[in-house]
């Protein structure tokens, strides 16, 4: 370093030191210094939220082709001409998976909130393709012909995962437009869920893995919303009663009142019942309660009990939110990683509960908005969702959950991220969040000031 350069550096250091000495508690409002948030903080605009959602939409439009093809030649096949060589054209994700049922519901919600028909078009094009292709594939299947495994889930569902989420999305679309020819698919899916799914003796949805008579928290969402939606679709109140009874059966085995959290699994022969509070499964449970409350008649006798359960669950989850807006893979274990799919589901549910008037915006609005910052942070430049736990079975030790891989191709994050964005936009339009003394606060009316610190009415009296 030359003498001249050294002298220049010394002058700069001296100047900076002098400037730093001039900043003190008397001449500078240090409490208004901007913190170094890792994932973002503060009030966002609906336009900023939609920009993030659009990135996801545009990626999925390219990544999930909506066509049938001959698997030998790659040529497009019309639904009525499908044969043993016909398949859904492969993309990054499976159009008939439960994760994509969630995505279809989220796309419909995004269209309603934003007014952008591209979201609805995405969902309807793909669900319509499945509905139009189902009769031909069903005919082939009944003849004993081997068919595309993805279409087999449509024409002969074998599990709640095959049926529930897509059926729920189709029912929502059908209720909005009964000209859609979805009813045969809806009835087939619903028949499996209601009449064929394995249950315990008391009627609880159950599985035979990893042990006989195992109750999976995930199955609340994979089955119950469709049952409730069938009540709305048909007017038959028996479906509402079955849905609310299922919720009570899951609650009695899975919900820990002291923590406000659900355990992931319950095994009939196991004593005691370990409680591992896996994030995404708790998300599915919370989402189930929201979905059922959305369609359950206001006068249904079980509605207050379900609403109380949702409120208790939200309270339990909210107090475990990480400072960066995410929730942990195991919710009550801060030594497990921060996971995006559960964060997106909780963000949607908390924002939705505020928008529906079920919980207090003042208490929970900042939680939802901080959650959205985390979700937005997880959307990369390609529109992919990062830090999403891959498909996960059931374990009874912390290592099983703590070391599950994450991947941008884990389909579980896409629908929840879009749903969270759509509901955050609704929240921003129905409430009036504003930064007050650097903290996000929610107000029921527009606050008439841009001062950094103000009283609840916008006036300065301090």
PyMOL commands that set and color helices and strands:
alter all, ss='L'
color gray80, all
select helices_A, chain A and resi 3-22+30-32+46-63+79-81+98-114+117-142+149-155+160-176+183-196+218-234+237-254+279-295+303-318+340-355+361-378+398-402+412-430
alter helices_A, ss='H'
color red, helices_A
select strands_A, chain A and resi 68-70+76-77+86-88+214-216+255-256+261-262+265-267+327-328+338-339+434-436+439-441
alter strands_A, ss='S'
color yellow, strands_A
deselect
rebuild
show_as cartoon
